[in-house]
Amino acid sequence: MPDVQPAPTHDWNGDSGARWAANLARLDLMLEDFGSAAIAAAKAQPGEQILDIGCGSGTSTFALAQRVGPTGHVLGVDISEQLVEMARAATPDGASVAFRCADAATAALPQGQFDLLFSRFGVMFFDDPVAAFAHMRCALKPGGRVAFICWRGAQENDWVRLPMAAIRDIVQPAPADPNAPGPFAFGDRQRLADIVAAAGFTAIDIKPFDTTLSYGRGASREAAIDDALDMAFQVGPLSRALADQSDDVHGRAADAVRAAFTGRPGETSVLIDGAAWVVTAQN
Ligand SMILES: C[S@@+](CC[C@H](N)C(=O)[O-])C[C@H]1O[C@@H](n2cnc3c(N)ncnc32)[C@H](O)[C@@H]1O
């Protein structure tokens, strides 16, 4: 059985960014309920100044801009040039937003300016998360707040667990450090709480958010399963586990993952359980 070395999960100006951009509509569908949960927790008010970290193509930035209205403002920051370009191009007329391409962990940010630091799945990729959160906290006003959503562990997320289990006898990914920068880096609740506290935040609240997410979509069940399979092969841990594998391995993996998805309900999407943390804290 072929071994697979763990690939870096955060080449956001390379392969990861390009794949995210190419799958945007599917990813927005998949992440919609998670983003809504984070935005509800953020309690954005008219007139507020918000910093949206790892904003990608701007879906959450635009949603937050509607809440702060014309007297408020949302600055989306993302390290991916391609995604920032897409966000700028998608900006609705008159929206009180701006986008900046920068590494939020180190870039000079306006100091003490923001009421809210927000992120939808954009803060799990820092090499030094304590330093990154401490750096971003300095952009908040005294008494400002942070609200973000991040994945729990891969084992709690069936959209990853099921396909990875399906290919277990076909490809053996090298064991990965669960705390390494990447989508599941904040799976451990205590570690996450310690990171946020060490960065200087107080009143830390971490709540589980569980929902059945729509993975892929199609006009029929068969088309939805095809779409889900295509997405799993393009974005996320399965795509990385299969990188550089032979056509034969890809073919057998596709059969196995298709069987796993077929076992899930859903008519126009494959419905799979997802698990996240919604985190809020004060500066
Ligand atoms: C999983 S995607 C989420 C994108 C977007 N928030 C969404 O929900 O559609 C993670 C995003 O974080 C961005 N990112 C990763 N590391 C970053 C960093 N150090 N500074 C700024 N953005 C970063 C990536 O470029 C990517 O757009």
The ligand as an SDF file (V2000), in Angstrom:
LIG
                    3D

 27 29  0  0  0  0  0  0  0  0999 V2000
  -10.6160   27.7080    4.9030 C   0  0  0  0  0  0  0  0  0  0  0  0
  -10.3830   29.1930    4.0320 S   0  0  0  0  0  0  0  0  0  0  0  0
  -11.7580   30.1870    4.5780 C   0  0  0  0  0  0  0  0  0  0  0  0
  -12.0200   31.3510    3.6880 C   0  0  0  0  0  0  0  0  0  0  0  0
  -13.2400   32.1970    4.0640 C   0  0  0  0  0  0  0  0  0  0  0  0
  -13.1430   32.7300    5.4010 N   0  0  0  0  0  0  0  0  0  0  0  0
  -14.5100   31.4080    3.8990 C   0  0  0  0  0  0  0  0  0  0  0  0
  -15.1170   31.0140    4.9090 O   0  0  0  0  0  0  0  0  0  0  0  0
  -14.9140   31.1630    2.7470 O   0  0  0  0  0  0  0  0  0  0  0  0
   -9.0320   29.8890    4.9590 C   0  0  0  0  0  0  0  0  0  0  0  0
   -8.6310   31.2610    4.4960 C   0  0  0  0  0  0  0  0  0  0  0  0
   -7.6300   31.7800    5.3930 O   0  0  0  0  0  0  0  0  0  0  0  0
   -6.6620   32.4600    4.6310 C   0  0  0  0  0  0  0  0  0  0  0  0
   -5.4190   32.5200    5.4160 N   0  0  0  0  0  0  0  0  0  0  0  0
   -4.6580   31.4910    5.8200 C   0  0  0  0  0  0  0  0  0  0  0  0
   -3.5920   31.9440    6.5170 N   0  0  0  0  0  0  0  0  0  0  0  0
   -3.7040   33.2940    6.5590 C   0  0  0  0  0  0  0  0  0  0  0  0
   -2.9100   34.3380    7.1320 C   0  0  0  0  0  0  0  0  0  0  0  0
   -1.7870   34.0660    7.8140 N   0  0  0  0  0  0  0  0  0  0  0  0
   -3.3180   35.6150    6.9730 N   0  0  0  0  0  0  0  0  0  0  0  0
   -4.4460   35.9060    6.2730 C   0  0  0  0  0  0  0  0  0  0  0  0
   -5.2240   34.9610    5.7030 N   0  0  0  0  0  0  0  0  0  0  0  0
   -4.8740   33.6680    5.8570 C   0  0  0  0  0  0  0  0  0  0  0  0
   -6.5590   31.6300    3.3600 C   0  0  0  0  0  0  0  0  0  0  0  0
   -5.9680   32.3200    2.2820 O   0  0  0  0  0  0  0  0  0  0  0  0
   -8.0150   31.2740    3.1150 C   0  0  0  0  0  0  0  0  0  0  0  0
   -8.6640   32.2120    2.3130 O   0  0  0  0  0  0  0  0  0  0  0  0
  1  2  1  0
  2  3  1  0
  2 10  1  0
  3  4  1  0
  4  5  1  0
  5  6  1  0
  5  7  1  0
  7  8  2  0
  7  9  1  0
 10 11  1  0
 11 12  1  0
 11 26  1  0
 12 13  1  0
 13 14  1  0
 13 24  1  0
 14 15  1  0
 14 23  1  0
 15 16  2  0
 16 17  1  0
 17 18  1  0
 17 23  2  0
 18 19  1  0
 18 20  2  0
 20 21  1  0
 21 22  2  0
 22 23  1  0
 24 25  1  0
 24 26  1  0
 26 27  1  0
M  CHG  2   2   1   9  -1
M  END
$$$$
